[in-house]
């Protein structure tokens, strides 16, 4: 019930339609606030109830001190929730389970229903099994449906069983691209209690790249699936009012640079600036020079630099993009009128007050890639060869002939930064020749490597640095017509010169929406992409999430038999170790245009500015600059090939799906009938034995270390992802349940089955557990047995649970960085981990641990497990947990580690339960239990 203590309620007339709004100017001081905090302020004004949201909260935000450290909690109520299928399926599984649990506790199961609009896009399930041929899309889609039939039937049931829940079927597009092209309202019109309201569109999503919608002026970010479920059920998101970093843009991008180069530059800057947990907001004259597609690319990468959001304000470019993508004129008029009325329209002459400031002249951006294992590790393209060789010393230290390039002795400055493609007319013929670095430094690629012969008869040598995967994929770049059209033009020029992908490269094209295919077809570029192997493989995330599919068999065999450090190049946002393919050690992020260039060159061991990428029909060397399109060429194709009717046509029946979707049998009823034989969807154990009142929490004693981990352990390392190996605990489980190896599918596709997911938690092939030295993957030592033998994490955890031994994870800095993976927390909890002690956390995973009843603790400042002399063989106790029962959160808790010899090491660990709301979740055993009890008692 709205309190409206500021008298903010008013009306706004737009073309004869009256909307109820809550005026920001009713709050003193709001005019100086950054754009993003104004959106939060409106949210508080509209949802003020005198209890969870009070007048004091509103006054605090209106008088926000930009220099203060975050310490004031507010309750943010998102306008909607958006999900993808990997993270969305467990959300719907949990909702279905909650319906049964409510009934068991004497409540009404129909109360379990989304109270905020919830939309799910199925985009994470397609795998690039088939590539490089006509019909690859149809074959991959058929395989996708066959593998995921149980999940898809379950989601169809959810679409009919739950109100205000919509599903975008497979083969439509990537969730974040569908969000900006169709689902995002920017200003949300909604009838509430019979009154038509208008308010800023805000959202939370079950994918960290939900921030892509920030490019449209929508404040939204990724949360764990468990938080999203709570938001769907009307629970606000508890958050601290953040610090806001103002990022001033000036100038314009220079010829030859792309949105990808810009976002990699910004990612590097913001990661260095340390923006974890902060809002980033772009402002200044340069904002108008950044089209929405580029803004969305920048917003998308927010998780890579760690900020909660990276938002652009609403302006003319926003309206232009919404018109292009087929939004109706009344919605456009509402967005403009509301934004201007509420002071949310961008005014480049106004400089809001920010907590911190950064600035970038767009003209200084130069061609870049990032890798080989982190998105923030930007490499100047003209230094990429040297950077690769330096990295090779780590990934393949015994590689011969790959000495580092001495850049002081080269003509590295041949091409000025203002002409990054090397097309300066003053270039001489000499500058086009490969640069040689002497006999010791030059690696002869023609003679080196391992001989490989393909089934089709092609023969070649495969060496370190070979590009074995080249994929145009991921919402980050496939939503951007400039780089996608640019890639098509690169393909066209390459074909015209007689170039083709190297035979060892697995190529794929996975656009973010069907509109991309439409404008490729209309522009005539599809035929050229097909000609060099970039055939459509599906509409989904594919390579960027590890759905790469198998490499070319003979290539895979050579890589594994000879331990080659081969590479992948993709237009994605994630390149962590082991993510793209188990065969590929080194992964590089690049623009779609460069993805094609590297597929043609076939190696990372190349200076693209000075060495040829291939030979034309007459045997003449072809350089990158020979096939690189100009901005004018790209714009000409965009203008002639992309129109609003493409979007309106494609999205007219976006929830309907194709004939495959329509033919799926749809279960019925309010309560889902679980299939005990299903290996995809099973009823989880979260609510077993749950009582109406929570049991008080207690101190912890006798805990054993399950894993001792280093720095930068990501949710990719923790959460089950990628393919399922036959000899893994998950593989053995599936085999025991009659699933053939070819039908294992990926971990992500089986997120609705906790039995598979718990077995895959902490099982990443690149995970290094320091208490099991010499191993790589999901291994640990089992201290329940004599001599503590090395075994799988899952098997050890089950032994600990059987003996009633609580578990702890020790970790370094940035624990849990990466995507918002709910199973990174769910799996941790189900393995019996009661607390984690890390040097620092990234926001989403820390929050998710609490949401699953796991206590996050932090080593004292400047200390770590190693500095305290902890080996992981100790038993641990935690004192002070019981204080939480008294309605307060202690700043520290005493941790005591006792070595096998009886030596005690005690320290005061910082408690990372940051808000009263998080304390309530922890006391209830998790966020789902808290919501369930709230609904039963309501």
Residue, then its C-alpha position, 0 to 999 in steps of 0.5 A: x500500500x503506497x504511503x505517498x508521504x511526499x505528495x509525489x503522486x501526479x498525472x502525465x498526459x501523453x497523446x490523450x492518455x493519462x498516466x499516474x506518475x510519482x514526481x521526483x521533484x517532490x524530493x528535495x535534493x534530487x536534481x543533483x542525483x545521477x541518473x541511476x539513483x533518480x531511477x532508484x528514488x522513483x522506485x522508493x517513492x512509488x513503493x513506499x509503505x512505511x515499513x520496508x520502504x520509509x520516508x527516511x529511506x527516500x530522504x536519505x537517497x534524496x540527500x545522497x552523499x557521493x563520498x560516503x561508503x555504502x551503509x544504508x540499505x534500501x529495498x528495490x522492487x524491479x519492474x520485471x524479471x528476465x531469465x534464460x533457460x539454463x538459470x530459468x529452469x531451476x527457477x521454475x523447478x523451485x516454484x513448482x516445488x514451493x507450491x507443494x511445500x506451501x500445501x504441506x505447511x497448510x497454505x494455498x499453493x496458488x499463492x506461488x505465482x509471479x507477482x512481477x512480469x517474468x519472461x524466459x528466453x530459451x537461448x543456452x541449449x543449442x550446441x554447435x554440433x554441426x557447422x560449416x555446411x548448409x542446414x547446420x541450423x536445422x540439424x543443431x535445432x533437431x538435436x537440441x529438441x531431442x536432448x532437451x525435450x523434458x526441459x522444454x515440456x516442463x517450461x511449457x507447463x510453467x507457461x500455462x500453470x503460472x500467471x504473468x510468466x512468458x517463454x520465448x521458445x528456442x531458435x529465436x535469439x539470445x535473451x539479452x538481445x531479445x530484451x533490448x530489441x523487444x522486451x524492454x519498455x524503457x518506461x513501463x506502462x502497467x495497470x496497478x489496482x485499476x490505475x494506469x501507471x508509468x514508471x522507469x522500466x527496471x529489471x533483474x535477470x538470472x544472467x549477469x549480462x542482464x546489464x546489456x539493457x543498461x544501454x537503453x537507459x534501463x537500470x537492471x542487473x544480474x542476480x542469482x536464480x534464488x534472488x530472481x525467484x524472490x523478486x518474481x514472488x514480490x520480494x524486493x531486492x535488498x541493496x546498499x545505496x551504492x557509490x556511483x562512478x561517472x564515466x565521461x565520454x568525449x570525441x568519436x571513434x576513429x576509422x577502423x575501430x569498432x564497438x568491441x575495441x571500445x568495450x575492451x578498453x572500457x573493461x580494462x579501465x574500469x577493472x583497474x579502477x575497481x568498480x565492484x559493487x558500484x554503479x557506473x554511469x556514462x555522461x558527457x558530450x561523447x554520449x551522443x556519439x555512441x549509438x545504442x547498439x554500442x551502448x548495449x555492448x558496453x553495458x553487457x560487459x559490466x560483469x567483466x569489470x565488476x560493476x553492478x550496472x553500467x548505464x546510459x541515460x535516455x536521449x534521442x538515440x534511445x528513441x531512434x533505436x526503439x523506433x528502429x526495433x519496432x516499438x509503437x509510437x505511443x510507447x516512444x512518446x511516453x518514453x520521451x515525455x516521461x524522461x523529460x518530465x522527470x529529469x531523466x533525459x540526458x543533458x550533456x551540458x549538466x554534470x551530475x555529482x558522482x562518487x568517482x570520475x573517469x574519462x575517455x576520449x573515444x578518438x584514443x581507442x585502438x584495435x584490441x583483443x583480450x585474452x588468453x583467459x580473462x576479459x579484462x586483459x586487453x591486448x593492443x592488436x599490433x602487440x598481439x603476436x608478442x602477447x601470445x608468445x609471452x602467454x605461450x611460456x605459461x601454457x606451453x613452456x616447452x614450445x620451441x621457436x616461439x621466442x618473444x618479439x623484441x618490439x624495440x627492434x621492430x617497426x611497430x609504429x609503421x601504422x599510426x593510431x589514427x589509421x589502425x587498419x594500416x590503410x594509410x596511402x603513404x604506406x610503402x610496399x616495404x611496410x606490407x612485408x612480414x617483419x622478420x626478427x632474426x633466425x632465433x625469433x622467427x617461428x617457421x609455421x610451414x614446417x613446425x607442428x604436428x602433421x594432421x590429415x583430415x578424413x576429407x584428405x586435407x593435410x596440414x601441420x598443427x602447431x601451438x597457437x593454431x586457431x581451432x575455434x572461430x565463432x561469431x557468437x554472444x549477445x555482446x556483439x551480435x546485437x550490434x549491426x555495425x560489427x555484424x555487417x562489418x563481419x559480413x563485408x570482411x567475408x565478402x572481400x575475403x571470398x572475392x580474393x579467393x581466401x577461405x578459413x584454414x581447414x583446422x578451424x571450427x567456424x560458427x555463426x550464432x546471431x542474437x536474433x533472427x533479424x540478423x539473418x534477415x539483414x544478412x540475407x537482404x544485403x546479400x552477405x549470407x552467401x559470403x559467410x557461408x562460403x568461408x564456413x560461417x554458416x548459421x549454427x543456431x540462435x543462442x549463446x553457443x561458444x561463449x558459454x561452452x556450447x562449442x561442440x566437439x572440435x574437428x576430430x582429427x584436430x582434437x586428437x592431435x591437440x590432446x596427443x601432443x598437448x598443443x596449446x591451441x586457441x579460440x577466438x570468439x566475439x563473446x564476453x567470457x574467455x575463462x580457462x576451460x570455458x570454451x572447449x576442454x581441448x583449448x587452453x587459450x581463448x581470445x575475445x575479438x570483434x566479429x570482424x577479427x574473428x573472421x580474419x583469424x579464421x582466415x589466418x588460422x593462428x594467433x602467432x601472427x602480426x595482422x598489420x604486417x604479415x599476410x593472412x593468406x594468398x589470393x587466387x594468383x598467389x599474391x599475399x593478402x593482408x588484413x587491410x585488404x579485406x577490412x571495410x571502411x565505416x562508410x561501406x558498413x553504414x551504406x549496407x546498414x542503411x539499405x538493409x535494416x528496417x523497422x519492419x524486420x523487427x515487427x515481423x520477427x517479434x509479432x509472434x515471439x512467444x509462439x515458436x516454431x512447429x517443433x515447439x507447437x508439437x510438444x505435449x504440454x502437461x497440465x495442472x497447478x501441481x507438476x507431476x514429477x517423473x521419477x525416471x527423469x534425468x533432467x527435471x527432479x524435485x529438489x530437497x530444499x524444503x524437506x523437513x521444513x517447519x513454519x518457524x526457523x530453527x535458531x542458527x548455532x556456532x560451528x565446530x569440527x568443520x573440515x576443508x573441502x577445498x583450498x583455492x587461490x585468487x580469481x576463482x570464478x563461478x565457472x570454476x565452481x558451478x557445473x558447466x560444459x560437457x559431462x565426462x563419462x568417468x565423472x560423478x555426474x557421468x557415472x550417475x547418468x550411466x547408472x540411470x540408463x543414459x547413453x554417453x551421446x545423450x549426456x548433454x551439458x551440465x547447463x541443460x540438466x540444471x533442473x536435476x540437482x543430482x547431476x548438478x551437485x556432482x558437477x559442483x567444483x568439477x571444472x577441469x581447470x580447478x586447482x585445489x591446493x589440498x590435493x596438489x598435483x591434481x586438476x579438476x574436481x578432486x580433494x582429500x577425504x579426511x574421514x578416511x585414514x591417510x586422507x586419500x585423494x578422491x572426487x569432491x562429490x564423493x568426499x562431501x557425501x562421506x562428510x555429510x554421512x558422518x555429520x561433518x560440516x565443511x568450509x571452503x578457503x579462498x583468495x581474492x575475488x572469490x565467485x567472480x563471473x556470471x550469476x550462477x545460482x548453482x555455484x551457491x546451490x551446489x556448495x550448500x548441497x555438498x554440505x559447505x556451511x561457510x566460506x572464508x575468502x580474502x574478498x568476494x564478488x557481489x553476486x556470489x556472496x549474495x547467493x551463498x547467503x541465499x542458500x544458507x551458507x555463511x560468507x566470512x572474510x579473512x582480516x585485511x591483508x591476511x590470507x590462508x597462506x599468511x596465517x599458515x593454514x594448509x587445509x588439513x585443520x579442523x575449524x570452528x566459528x564462534x559468534x554465529x548465535x548473535x544473529x538470532x538476537x537481531x544483530x549482525x556482528x562485524x566479526x566472528x572468531x575462527x579457530x583452526x586446529x592443526x593435526x598436531x593440535x596447534x591452534x590458529x585463531x583470527x577474527x573473520x569479517x562477517x559478510x552478511x551486509x544487510x538486515x535482509x540478508x541476515x533474515x535470509x540466513x536465519x531462515x536457511x535461505x531466501x526461498x525458505x524465507x519467502x515461503x514462510x512469509x507467504x504461508x503466514x501472510 
